[in-house]
Structure formats: structure tokens, C-alpha cells
Amino acid sequence: MAVTVVLRDVELDGVRTSVEVRDGVVVQIAADLPRRADTVEVDGHGGALLPGLHDHHLHLLSMAARASSVDATAAASEADLVRAIRAVPGPWVRVTGYEESLAGALDRHVLDRWAPGRALRVQHGSGALWMLSTTALAQVAHVVDDSADVERGADGAPTGRLWRYDARLAPALPPVPLDLGALGADLARHGLTGATDATPDIDPSSVRLLVNAVERGDLPLRVHLLGPSSAAAASGSGGVTVGARKIVVEDHALPDVERLAATVAAVHAAGRPVAVHTVSAESLVITVEALRRAGSRRGDRLEHAAVVVPGLEADLRTLGVAVVTQPGFVRAHGDRYRREVAAADLPWLYRYATLQQHDVPVVASSDAPFGPLDPWQVMEAARSRRTRGGAVLGGGESVPTAEVLDSYLRDPADLSRRRRVAVGARADLCLLRVPLATALAEPAAEHVRLTVTAAAGTERVVGG
């Protein structure tokens, strides 16, 4: 049942006022709204009221799955991780967040030593690579193909390293417990009322799982999907929409430019923009040329564009593509980048300010669970450009926290449009405990008091 919510004494665009929400829409904004018995009243005490934040690139089901996995980032040593793995009951063990700094490169032989006879699978912190033990490989052998995504040794046998294999592995794996209610509460706690799920080639059953979670209220947010092959994948759902079509340009198997251009042209012909995943400088050069040959379309976007070398800025501006970047990676992975990224590429990692200076649209996102979800932490990372170890990485790319917040207020279906709290606007709202200036000076999730969303047609107030 829809309810009427009145948020009193809130700071809106620098002015203290009150906002009434009914049937999922902002219906009144005035300082002297009358009090009625049939409303939910919230005293804002002068805290800022914002449109609900929207994360423009994350992976919802992977986030939920991580909660039931061994977290490699919590291990201080290889021995710590092995102990955690061996403590997990059952035939299968799932590990996430692994990076080579802990115990070097992994293959099935290493994993066999860690968990003899167990079906162990370990996901790299980038999310791009799964590493399986010999027992796990045997369990999924029927879905292991002959593509370049399956690394093989000199003898032709799989090493256990599978690239971008999530969708192909899924049918052969046991189900992973997913607490989408806990995930939804965590998103709301950070002020998020919307998320763009960038999982490539997401299958219909996963789409239905997300639709059901939104309609039940487990996920109290609007979900925008990039992965479905059809724009009609979420038809009939009020809280789930389909946007640009995700295309992954693999760094370990770079595509032919003509083939990529043909793929882009086909997506455009079907009426959708493209969202091209590109990480390396080489993949970005190929992507730019493919977009040039196919022709760009309004709404085209680049996911990550992790390395933009000088000289490509004019091409990006001419094509009109937006860059969806992840400043949080500088903090989360910056120390590893400083050790492992080629010296020639290091200055051009996750550019932000200098792309804006070249009139290239840039919006921030998290790529959670592979980067930090917390949008307030992302704001601080974009401003400081500091790694966990305290080093500054790309200091010239620093942008004010207000710029990053503005990203989170963009319309997921049109990144050029900023959402606002206004009469007639959709009532996806984030109320802070403090004025906006305070939150921007010292960004922290603790400033979020509550969120209001009407993703499935009924207002939900989360927090308070």
C-alpha cells in the first residue's frame, strides 16, 4: 500500500524546506506543509535531501554471492587463506578477492595443495578470472570449451585458469546462497536507491531473480541492466529497466576491429547504445576505431577505460561517448597498480579531471564487489587519489567531491541528465544527517540517515 511521507526541515538546494511524497512522486515542496494524521513524518533537522544515489556500474548477484564466500582480502598470508578455505564444510569452496601479492599466480596444482580433493574455485580481485582446482575442473568439464578463455599448458590440458567464464560456468556449479535482502539494506545504508548492473550476458533466470527481489522489496532500489541480449528482458517490471548493451573487449584475446565494429553496428541497429568494457590501452584503441567505423549513438559508454593514453581524448569527445570510471580502484588497488602496471601506462590510469578538461563526459561508479561500494569513499578517493599505502596516483586527475556526487545523481538511462528533487519527480531520495557542505567536506556513509524509494510502486523508507 502506498503511503504519504513528509520530510520536514530538510536542506534542499541550500534552502530549508519540507517535501511531501505520495504514490512514488514528489507532490509538494514548501516550508509550511500542513500536518495530517495519515502521513509518515520525518524531521530532517536541517540535513540535506538529495535524489537517491545511483551507482552506474556494479554487479548485484556477485555482491550477494561474496557474502557466502571466503574473502581473500581478509587474509594476511597464504597460510591464513588456506586455513580459512579448509574450515569451510562441504565439497565446494568459493573464494573471492584474490590478488597475486598474497601468494603469486594460481593454477590447479596450487589449489590442489591448498585443498586436496576439494572442488575449490578462486576469483581474482579484478573479477575477470576464475582459478579452479583439478577436482573443480572435473566437475565442470562439460562446459569447458576450446576458446582462448581457457588457459592451457604445454600439454594442452587446462591449467584451471578461466577468463570471463561466469556465464558459462554457472550451469555446472552448485547454487550459491544469496541474501538479497541484506544486500538491499546495505545499498540503502549508503544512500543508494538505484544501481546499474553491468554483468555481461546476464541470463534470464538471473534477471527474473533481480526483478522478483525488487518487487518483493528485498532490493529497495531501481535496477538498470546492461547485460541482457534483449531490451525486453525486464518487460513488465516497474523497478527494473534495460539500457545499453554490454560488450566485453577481452585483453587476453583482443578482437578484430571489423568484427567488433559489426557487433556495435548490430546493437545500434536494434535500437540500443553500447557499453563497451575496455581496460588496457590496446583494447581502448581497438574500441575507438570500431566505434568510428560503426558510428556512435547517443548513450554509448565506455566501462572503465582504465588506461586512456594521450591523443585519444579528441576521439572520445568526437564520438560523444561517456566514460564510466572507478576512482575507488585507486585506493583499493593502487599499490598493486604501482607494482604491476607498465610504467608507460601508470600516469594514465583511471583518468577523471583531464578527460573532463577535454570535454569528455565522465561519471563515477564502484564496480562492486571488485571495487569499494561506498559512494562516499569513492568521492574521497577521487579527491585524494591516494592508495591504501598513502601514495598519490595520478594527482592531476583529482576532482572535487561535489563532482563525484553529481555523477551519482545522473539518470542511468541518460548520463547527461542530472536528477533533481522537484514536484512531479520520482521520489527516490536520500536524506543526510548533515548539511551538504559538511558531507562533501568529510564524505562518509555515516552521514546517510535514510532513503526513500518507490521502485515497485510503493514508497519504502529505509533507515531512520
C-alpha positions in Angstrom: 0.0 0.0 0.0 1.3 3.4 -0.9 1.8 5.9 2.0 2.4 9.6 2.2 5.7 10.7 3.5 6.6 14.2 4.6 10.2 15.1 5.1 10.3 18.3 7.2 13.0 20.8 7.7 15.4 19.4 5.1 18.1 21.3 3.2 17.2 21.3 -0.5 19.4 23.3 -2.9 20.7 25.3 0.0 17.2 26.2 1.5 15.5 24.6 4.5 12.0 23.4 3.5 9.7 20.4 3.6 8.9 17.7 0.9 5.8 15.6 0.6 5.9 12.3 -1.3 2.8 10.4 -2.4 2.4 7.4 -4.7 6.1 7.4 -5.5 6.2 11.0 -6.6 7.2 14.3 -5.0 3.9 16.2 -4.8 4.7 19.3 -2.7 7.7 21.3 -1.6 7.0 24.1 0.9 8.2 25.2 4.3 4.7 25.2 5.8 3.2 21.9 4.7 0.2 21.1 6.9 0.3 18.1 9.3 -2.0 15.2 8.7 -2.7 12.0 10.6 -2.3 9.8 7.6 1.3 10.7 6.8 4.7 9.3 7.9 6.5 12.3 9.3 10.3 12.6 9.3 12.1 15.6 10.9 15.2 16.3 8.9 16.8 18.7 11.4 18.4 20.6 8.5 20.0 17.6 6.9 20.5 17.7 3.1 17.9 16.0 0.9 19.3 14.6 -2.3 17.9 12.5 -5.1 18.8 8.9 -4.2 22.3 8.0 -5.3 22.7 5.7 -8.3 25.8 3.5 -8.9 26.4 3.4 -12.6 28.4 0.1 -12.7 28.3 -2.8 -10.3 27.3 -6.5 -10.1 24.5 -7.2 -7.7 24.4 -11.0 -7.7 28.2 -11.2 -7.4 27.9 -8.8 -4.4 25.4 -11.1 -2.8 27.4 -14.2 -3.5 30.5 -12.7 -2.0 28.8 -12.7 1.4 28.9 -16.6 1.4 32.4 -16.9 0.1 35.9 -16.9 1.7 37.2 -13.3 1.4 40.8 -13.4 0.3 41.3 -9.8 1.1 40.9 -10.6 4.8 43.9 -13.0 4.7 47.3 -11.6 5.8 49.2 -14.5 4.4 48.9 -17.6 2.2 48.7 -19.7 5.4 45.7 -17.6 6.6 43.8 -18.1 3.4 44.5 -21.9 3.4 43.2 -22.1 7.0 40.0 -20.3 6.0 39.5 -22.5 3.0 39.9 -25.7 4.9 37.5 -24.5 7.6 34.6 -24.4 5.0 32.4 -27.5 5.1 31.1 -29.2 2.0 32.5 -30.4 -1.3 32.8 -26.9 -2.9 34.7 -23.9 -1.6 34.3 -20.4 -3.2 37.0 -17.7 -2.7 36.8 -14.1 -3.9 39.1 -11.1 -4.0 42.4 -12.9 -4.6 45.4 -10.9 -5.7 48.9 -12.2 -6.6 50.5 -10.2 -3.9 49.3 -12.8 -1.4 50.7 -16.0 -2.8 51.6 -15.4 -6.5 49.8 -16.7 -9.6 47.4 -19.6 -9.0 46.7 -22.7 -11.1 45.0 -26.0 -10.4 48.2 -27.5 -8.9 48.5 -24.8 -6.3 44.8 -25.1 -5.4 45.1 -28.9 -5.1 47.8 -28.3 -2.4 45.6 -25.8 -0.6 42.5 -28.1 -0.6 43.4 -31.7 -1.5 40.4 -33.4 -3.2 38.2 -30.4 -2.8 36.4 -28.5 -5.5 37.9 -25.1 -5.0 37.3 -22.1 -7.1 39.0 -18.8 -6.6 38.0 -15.5 -8.2 40.6 -12.9 -9.0 40.1 -9.5 -7.4 39.5 -8.0 -10.9 36.5 -10.3 -11.4 37.9 -11.3 -14.8 39.5 -14.7 -13.9 38.4 -17.9 -12.1 41.0 -20.3 -11.0 39.8 -23.9 -10.3 41.3 -26.9 -8.6 41.6 -30.2 -10.5 38.6 -31.6 -8.7 36.6 -28.5 -9.6 37.7 -28.7 -13.2 36.5 -32.3 -13.4 33.1 -31.2 -12.1 32.7 -28.5 -14.8 34.5 -30.3 -17.7 31.3 -30.4 -19.8 31.2 -26.6 -20.0 35.0 -26.0 -20.6 35.3 -25.1 -24.3 38.2 -24.7 -26.7 38.2 -20.9 -26.6 41.1 -18.6 -25.7 39.3 -18.0 -22.4 40.5 -21.4 -21.2 44.2 -21.3 -20.4 46.1 -24.5 -21.3 49.5 -25.8 -20.5 52.1 -27.1 -22.9 50.4 -30.5 -22.8 47.1 -29.0 -23.9 45.4 -29.6 -20.6 43.5 -26.8 -18.8 45.6 -25.0 -16.1 42.4 -24.2 -14.2 42.5 -20.5 -15.2 39.3 -19.5 -16.9 38.8 -15.9 -18.2 35.4 -14.2 -18.3 33.7 -17.5 -17.7 31.0 -16.7 -15.2 28.0 -17.3 -17.6 29.5 -20.5 -19.0 30.4 -21.9 -15.6 27.1 -21.1 -13.9 25.1 -24.1 -15.2 27.7 -26.5 -13.9 28.1 -25.1 -10.4 26.1 -25.7 -7.2 23.8 -22.8 -6.2 25.3 -20.1 -4.1 23.2 -18.7 -1.2 22.1 -15.2 -2.0 20.7 -12.9 0.7 19.4 -10.1 -1.5 17.6 -8.5 1.5 20.9 -8.0 3.3 22.4 -6.6 0.1 19.4 -4.2 -0.4 19.8 -2.9 3.2 23.5 -2.3 2.7 22.9 -0.4 -0.5 20.2 1.8 1.2 22.6 2.4 4.1 25.0 4.1 1.7 22.2 6.3 0.2 21.8 4.3 -2.9 18.3 3.9 -4.5 19.5 2.8 -7.9 22.1 0.6 -9.5 23.3 -0.2 -13.0 24.1 -3.9 -13.1 26.9 -4.3 -15.6 27.1 -8.1 -15.6 27.7 -9.2 -19.2 25.3 -11.7 -20.9 23.2 -12.0 -17.7 20.8 -14.9 -18.2 17.0 -14.7 -18.0 16.8 -16.6 -14.7 19.2 -14.0 -13.1 17.1 -11.2 -14.5 14.0 -12.7 -13.0 15.7 -13.2 -9.7 16.5 -9.4 -9.6 13.0 -8.5 -10.8 11.4 -10.6 -8.0 13.8 -9.1 -5.4 12.8 -5.6 -6.4 9.1 -6.4 -6.5 9.3 -8.0 -3.1 11.2 -5.1 -1.6 14.3 -7.1 -0.9 16.2 -4.8 -3.2 14.6 -1.4 -2.4 16.1 0.3 -5.5 15.7 0.7 -9.2 17.9 -1.6 -11.2 19.2 -0.8 -14.7 20.7 -3.7 -16.7 23.4 -3.6 -19.3 23.8 -7.4 -19.7 20.6 -8.8 -21.3 20.7 -9.5 -25.0 17.2 -8.2 -25.4 15.8 -4.8 -24.3 12.6 -6.6 -23.4 14.3 -8.9 -20.8 12.7 -7.0 -17.9 9.4 -6.0 -19.5 6.5 -5.6 -17.1 8.7 -4.7 -14.2 8.3 -1.2 -12.8 11.7 -1.2 -11.0 14.0 -2.9 -13.5 14.9 -1.5 -16.9 17.3 -2.4 -19.7 19.8 0.1 -21.1 22.9 -0.1 -23.3 24.2 -3.5 -24.4 27.4 -4.6 -22.6 30.2 -5.7 -24.9 33.4 -7.0 -23.3 36.7 -6.4 -25.2 39.0 -9.1 -23.8 42.6 -8.2 -23.2 43.8 -11.8 -23.4 42.0 -12.2 -26.8 41.7 -8.9 -28.5 39.1 -8.9 -31.2 39.4 -8.0 -34.9 38.4 -4.3 -35.4 35.9 -5.2 -38.2 34.2 -7.9 -36.1 33.8 -5.5 -33.1 32.5 -2.8 -35.4 30.0 -5.2 -36.8 28.8 -6.1 -33.3 28.5 -2.4 -32.4 26.5 -1.7 -35.6 24.2 -4.6 -34.9 23.4 -3.4 -31.4 22.8 0.1 -32.7 20.5 -1.3 -35.4 18.5 -2.9 -32.7 17.9 0.5 -31.1 20.3 0.2 -28.2 23.6 2.1 -27.4 26.6 0.0 -26.4 28.5 -0.2 -23.1 32.0 -1.4 -24.1 34.2 -2.9 -21.4 37.8 -1.8 -22.1 40.7 -1.9 -19.7 44.0 -1.8 -21.5 45.3 0.9 -23.8 45.3 -1.6 -26.7 41.6 -2.5 -26.1 40.6 1.1 -26.0 42.4 1.9 -29.3 40.5 -1.0 -30.9 37.2 0.1 -29.4 37.6 3.7 -30.6 38.3 2.5 -34.1 35.4 0.2 -34.0 33.1 2.9 -32.9 34.4 5.2 -35.6 33.7 2.6 -38.2 30.3 1.6 -36.9 29.3 5.2 -36.0 28.5 6.2 -32.4 25.0 6.5 -30.9 23.7 8.7 -28.1 24.1 6.8 -24.9 27.2 4.9 -25.9 29.6 4.5 -23.0 32.9 3.0 -22.1 33.1 0.9 -18.9 36.4 1.5 -17.0 38.5 3.0 -19.8 41.2 2.2 -17.3 44.1 3.4 -19.5 43.4 6.5 -21.7 46.8 7.4 -23.3 47.3 11.0 -24.6 45.9 11.5 -28.0 42.7 9.6 -27.6 40.8 12.4 -25.8 39.8 14.1 -29.1 38.4 10.8 -30.4 36.4 10.2 -27.3 35.0 13.8 -27.5 34.1 13.4 -31.2 32.4 10.1 -30.6 30.4 11.5 -27.7 30.9 8.5 -25.5 30.8 8.8 -21.7 33.5 7.2 -19.6 32.2 5.3 -16.6 35.2 5.2 -14.3 36.0 3.8 -10.8 38.0 6.2 -8.7 37.7 3.8 -5.8 40.2 1.4 -7.6 42.9 4.0 -6.9 42.5 3.4 -3.2 41.6 -0.3 -3.3 44.2 -1.5 -5.9 46.5 1.5 -6.4 49.5 -0.1 -4.5 49.3 -3.2 -6.8 49.0 -1.0 -9.9 52.2 0.8 -8.9 54.0 -2.5 -8.7 52.5 -4.2 -11.7 51.3 -1.7 -14.3 53.7 -0.8 -17.1 55.5 2.5 -16.4 54.2 3.9 -19.7 50.6 3.3 -18.6 50.8 4.3 -15.0 50.2 8.1 -15.4 47.0 7.4 -17.4 45.2 5.1 -15.0 41.6 5.9 -14.3 41.7 9.5 -15.6 39.0 11.9 -14.5 39.8 15.6 -14.3 41.9 15.7 -17.5 39.2 13.9 -19.5 36.7 16.4 -18.3 39.0 19.2 -19.4 38.9 17.7 -22.9 35.0 17.8 -22.7 34.8 14.0 -22.4 31.8 13.1 -20.1 32.9 11.2 -17.0 30.8 9.5 -14.4 31.9 7.6 -11.3 30.9 4.2 -10.2 32.1 1.4 -7.9 32.3 -1.9 -9.9 31.4 -3.5 -6.6 32.2 -6.2 -5.4 35.5 -5.7 -7.3 35.8 -2.1 -6.0 34.5 -0.4 -2.9 30.8 0.0 -2.9 30.6 3.0 -0.6 30.0 6.1 -2.8 31.3 8.4 -0.1 34.6 6.5 -0.1 34.6 6.8 -3.9 34.2 10.6 -3.6 37.1 10.8 -1.2 39.3 8.6 -3.4 38.5 10.8 -6.4 39.6 13.8 -4.5 42.7 12.5 -2.8 43.9 9.9 -5.4 45.7 8.2 -2.6 46.3 4.4 -2.4 45.9 2.4 0.8 49.6 2.8 1.3 49.4 6.6 1.2 50.9 7.2 -2.3 49.3 9.6 -4.7 48.4 8.0 -8.0 47.6 10.5 -10.8 47.3 13.6 -8.6 46.4 15.7 -11.7 43.2 13.6 -12.1 41.8 14.8 -8.7 38.3 16.1 -8.8 36.2 17.8 -6.0 33.8 15.5 -4.1 30.9 17.6 -5.5 31.8 16.4 -9.0 31.6 12.8 -7.9 28.4 13.2 -6.1 27.0 14.8 -9.3 27.8 11.5 -11.0 25.7 9.6 -8.6 22.8 11.9 -9.3 22.8 11.3 -13.0 20.0 9.5 -14.8 21.1 5.9 -15.6 19.3 6.0 -18.9 20.7 9.4 -19.9 24.0 10.2 -18.2 23.9 13.8 -19.5 20.8 14.4 -17.3 21.0 15.3 -13.6 18.1 14.1 -11.5 16.6 16.6 -9.0 14.2 16.7 -6.2 11.3 18.6 -7.7 7.5 18.5 -7.8 6.5 15.7 -10.2 9.8 13.9 -10.0 10.2 10.3 -9.0 10.6 10.0 -5.2 13.9 8.2 -5.0 15.5 10.2 -2.2 18.5 10.2 0.2 18.3 12.2 3.5 21.6 13.1 5.2 22.1 13.8 8.9 24.1 16.9 8.0 24.1 19.8 5.5 25.5 19.1 2.1 28.6 21.2 2.7 29.5 19.1 5.7 29.0 15.8 3.8 31.2 17.0 0.9 34.0 18.2 3.2 34.1 14.9 5.1 32.4 12.3 2.9 31.2 9.3 4.9 28.4 6.8 4.7 27.5 7.6 8.4 26.0 10.9 7.1 23.2 8.9 5.4 20.1 8.9 7.7 17.5 7.2 5.4 16.5 6.6 1.8 13.1 6.7 0.2 12.3 4.7 -2.9 9.3 3.6 -4.9 10.9 1.2 -7.2 7.9 -1.2 -7.3 5.2 1.4 -6.9 5.2 1.6 -3.2 7.2 4.0 -1.1 9.8 2.4 1.2 11.6 4.3 3.9 14.8 2.5 4.8 16.7 3.7 7.9 15.6 6.5 10.1 
